[in-house]
Amino acid sequence: MNNESYFDGGLLSYVGYAILAMLIIVFTIGIATPWAVCMMQNWKVNHTVIDGRRLYFDGTGSQLFGNWIKWFLLTIITLGIYSFWLHIKMEQWITKHTHHV
């Protein structure tokens, strides 16, 4: 078994994806942020190999959008207290949708 782990993403493709994600967010006034987040996460994960096994990401903007709305409402209802959990919730969601070949 190949135990090599590495990341093979390049700067030029990263910059291209980052600019596209920014444009998606700006031109949709933030509504399509979940799709931009998934696009960037997909790029990152698809360029990652752990213990010789390439990772893939199967999360979609539609799936994240539902959580995004739920998390937003919970943050409002709790007067911002729920926002302390947002980063953890996002990492849990990303990890749930990250697999290896």
C-alpha positions as CSV (number, residue, x, y, z in Angstrom):
1,M,0.0,0.0,0.0
2,N,1.3,3.4,-0.9
3,N,1.4,5.6,2.2
4,E,2.2,8.8,0.4
5,S,0.1,11.9,1.2
6,Y,0.3,15.0,-0.8
7,F,-1.6,18.0,-2.3
8,D,-1.3,18.5,-6.1
9,G,-3.3,21.7,-6.6
10,G,-1.7,24.6,-8.5
11,L,-1.7,28.3,-7.9
12,L,-3.2,29.2,-11.2
13,S,-6.2,26.9,-10.9
14,Y,-6.7,28.0,-7.3
15,V,-6.7,31.7,-8.2
16,G,-9.2,30.9,-11.1
17,Y,-11.6,29.1,-8.8
18,A,-11.3,31.7,-6.1
19,I,-12.1,34.5,-8.5
20,L,-15.1,32.5,-9.9
21,A,-16.3,31.8,-6.3
22,M,-16.0,35.5,-5.5
23,L,-17.9,36.5,-8.6
24,I,-20.7,34.0,-7.8
25,I,-21.0,35.4,-4.3
26,V,-21.0,39.1,-5.4
27,F,-23.3,38.7,-8.4
28,T,-25.9,36.8,-6.4
29,I,-25.6,39.1,-3.4
30,G,-24.5,36.2,-1.3
31,I,-27.4,33.9,-2.0
32,A,-25.3,31.4,-3.9
33,T,-22.5,31.3,-1.3
34,P,-23.2,27.6,-0.5
35,W,-22.4,26.8,-4.2
36,A,-19.2,28.8,-4.1
37,V,-18.2,27.1,-0.9
38,C,-18.8,23.7,-2.4
39,M,-16.9,24.6,-5.5
40,M,-13.9,25.6,-3.5
41,Q,-14.1,22.6,-1.2
42,N,-14.4,20.3,-4.2
43,W,-11.2,21.8,-5.8
44,K,-9.3,21.4,-2.5
45,V,-10.4,17.9,-1.8
46,N,-10.0,16.7,-5.4
47,H,-6.3,17.7,-5.2
48,T,-5.6,15.9,-2.0
49,V,-4.2,12.4,-1.6
50,I,-4.0,10.7,1.8
51,D,-2.1,7.4,2.2
52,G,-2.1,7.0,-1.5
53,R,-5.9,7.4,-1.9
54,R,-7.3,10.4,-3.6
55,L,-10.2,12.1,-1.9
56,Y,-13.4,13.3,-3.4
57,F,-16.1,15.6,-2.3
58,D,-19.8,14.9,-2.9
59,G,-21.5,17.8,-1.2
60,T,-23.6,20.1,-3.3
61,G,-24.7,23.7,-2.9
62,S,-28.3,22.6,-2.7
63,Q,-27.5,20.4,0.3
64,L,-25.5,23.1,2.0
65,F,-28.1,25.8,1.3
66,G,-30.7,24.0,3.5
67,N,-28.2,23.9,6.4
68,W,-27.1,27.5,5.7
69,I,-30.7,28.6,6.2
70,K,-31.2,26.5,9.3
71,W,-27.9,27.8,10.8
72,F,-28.8,31.4,9.9
73,L,-32.2,31.1,11.6
74,L,-30.7,29.4,14.7
75,T,-28.2,32.3,14.9
76,I,-31.0,34.9,14.8
77,I,-33.2,33.0,17.3
78,T,-30.3,32.6,19.8
79,L,-29.3,36.3,19.3
80,G,-25.9,35.2,17.8
81,I,-25.0,32.6,20.4
82,Y,-25.3,29.8,17.8
83,S,-22.7,31.5,15.7
84,F,-20.0,30.0,18.0
85,W,-20.9,26.6,16.6
86,L,-21.0,27.5,12.9
87,H,-17.4,26.7,12.1
88,I,-17.7,23.3,13.8
89,K,-21.0,22.6,12.0
90,M,-19.4,23.6,8.6
91,E,-16.4,21.3,9.3
92,Q,-18.7,18.4,10.2
93,W,-20.7,18.9,7.0
94,I,-17.6,19.1,4.9
95,T,-16.1,16.0,6.5
96,K,-19.4,14.1,6.1
97,H,-19.2,14.7,2.3
98,T,-15.5,14.0,1.9
99,H,-14.5,10.4,1.0
100,H,-11.6,8.5,-0.5
101,V,-11.5,6.4,-3.6
